[in-house]
Amino acid sequence: VDYDYEKLANIINKESIGRGRHLIERYKWFLPVEDSDKAISLEEGDTPLIKCRRLGSVLGLENLYIKDETRNSFKDRAITVGITFALQRGYRKVITASTGNAAASLSAYSAKAGVDCLVLIPGEASISKLAQILLYGATIMQVRGTVDAALNLLRVAFEELGWYPIPTSTPFNPYQVEGNKTIAYEICQQNNWLPPDYVIFPVGGGDCIFANWKGFQELYKLGFIDRLPSIIGVQAAGCNPVVKAYREELEDIKPIKFAKTIASSILVSYPPTGLLALRAIRQSMGIALDVTDEEILSVDKNDYVVCVITGTGLKQTEAISSLLEKIKIIEPTAEALKKALYRLQ
Ligand SMILES: Cc1ncc(COP(=O)(O)O)c(C=O)c1O
């Protein structure tokens, strides 16, 4: 999706963007929405940028920040645009293929808009995500097979049955991903238009990192920031197709056979937007890493680094159940409390 940036430069400035009741109103010039008053919103975005002094000192970084996208799902940014766009085109039935977060978000926005929502879940999804989808009233169909198989059904549902596709996957819907890039806008605006040196994103399908590189480039084209950050993509070692392509200097993404990770939200063995993600990393002179890697970033200790955090243990409680073993059970006596505390020290 492209805009007339020369025209935009004449009608907006740093002060006029970022104000409004909801995300679409705040950034309407950069989004494919005709009438921002008709936006379907659940007050998405506007998440805090938090300086992490303690974590920064452990890592030797003086200017480490977290963009906290866990407070409302970062998927909401894409979905508010996707569903508003669908209604603008006259659709009243929407569909997605997702293992959880995007589907939970689409279900919530569909409930708000009063439209039918069908969720195709490839394989398995965590119960906390399924619960959200069901509580918002969407229909779930669990598809035996991979994400690719579910995405093929999505195409059939759109072409033959009129269900509008809003997976947060750029090749299947290039409009909704425009909402994602507002993370980049907020990061720059929140630090008085000082762009970070590095921005770190988790990479699953590749859309979030691709979209935000686009967002930073747009601000640069408009002269709102005077340089571009380097973009760092992080994947799980058990499912790292973009990292592999980056390391092996490939021009293609190769699917990972037998992909496995507890980070189920980024378990995408053949990411549809993987090539665009790879391009964002390369163009920005960034790097791609997987989490067990010992590669050390050539980040200077004074560099301004922003880490975009998208997941929480609460979205997938099964993954953190081993922590329950840490809970001590004690008798209701002062002596038992003291004894247990003594052992902890
Ligand atoms: C919690 C979480 N983090 C990161 C990602 C990865 O985003 P993307 O698929 O845009 O690369 C997802 C995507 O599903 C997600 O749900």
The ligand as an SDF file (V2000), in Angstrom:
LIG
                    3D

 16 16  0  0  0  0  0  0  0  0999 V2000
    2.5590  -12.8020   20.5360 C   0  0  0  0  0  0  0  0  0  0  0  0
    3.0900  -12.7400   19.1370 C   0  0  0  0  0  0  0  0  0  0  0  0
    4.3350  -12.2660   18.9470 N   0  0  0  0  0  0  0  0  0  0  0  0
    4.8800  -12.1990   17.7090 C   0  0  0  0  0  0  0  0  0  0  0  0
    4.1880  -12.6160   16.5930 C   0  0  0  0  0  0  0  0  0  0  0  0
    4.8640  -12.5570   15.2590 C   0  0  0  0  0  0  0  0  0  0  0  0
    4.3520  -11.5740   14.4230 O   0  0  0  0  0  0  0  0  0  0  0  0
    4.4390  -11.7620   12.8460 P   0  0  0  0  0  0  0  0  0  0  0  0
    3.6350  -12.9900   12.5130 O   0  0  0  0  0  0  0  0  0  0  0  0
    3.8330  -10.5270   12.2990 O   0  0  0  0  0  0  0  0  0  0  0  0
    5.8780  -11.9360   12.5040 O   0  0  0  0  0  0  0  0  0  0  0  0
    2.8810  -13.0940   16.7260 C   0  0  0  0  0  0  0  0  0  0  0  0
    2.1230  -13.5070   15.5340 C   0  0  0  0  0  0  0  0  0  0  0  0
    1.2750  -14.2720   15.4910 O   0  0  0  0  0  0  0  0  0  0  0  0
    2.3060  -13.1570   18.0290 C   0  0  0  0  0  0  0  0  0  0  0  0
    1.0700  -13.6050   18.2270 O   0  0  0  0  0  0  0  0  0  0  0  0
  1  2  1  0
  2  3  1  0
  2 15  2  0
  3  4  2  0
  4  5  1  0
  5  6  1  0
  5 12  2  0
  6  7  1  0
  7  8  1  0
  8  9  2  0
  8 10  1  0
  8 11  1  0
 12 13  1  0
 12 15  1  0
 13 14  2  0
 15 16  1  0
M  END
$$$$
